[in-house]
């Protein structure tokens, strides 16, 4: 696990897209406020697992659409 987060200007377009997707899913799950207020590190394992699972599902769906 990275000890620091890359600054947006140093992120690749793919990394920026994944960050947008992650935040979008957090918002849908009602966790957006918690993330903005306290950061990603304050989410429970269950919450982060749910976000990661939904990200994986969406990425698979996008890949099969192509």
BELWO-V75537 format. One record per pair of residues at least 4 apart in sequence whose ideal C-beta (glycine too) atoms are under 7 Angstrom apart, sorted by the first residue. I is the first residue (numbers start at 1). J is the second residue. If there is no record, write none. Layout:
I:J
I:J
//
This chain:
6:10
6:11
6:15
8:16
11:15
11:16
13:17
14:18
15:19
16:20
17:21
18:22
19:23
20:24
21:25
21:55
21:58
22:26
22:51
22:55
23:27
23:32
24:28
25:29
25:51
25:54
25:55
26:31
26:32
26:35
26:51
27:32
29:50
29:51
31:35
31:43
31:47
32:36
33:37
34:38
34:42
34:43
35:39
35:40
38:42
43:47
43:48
45:49
46:50
47:51
48:52
49:53
50:54
51:55
52:56
53:57
54:58
55:59
56:60
57:61
58:62
59:63
60:64
61:65
//
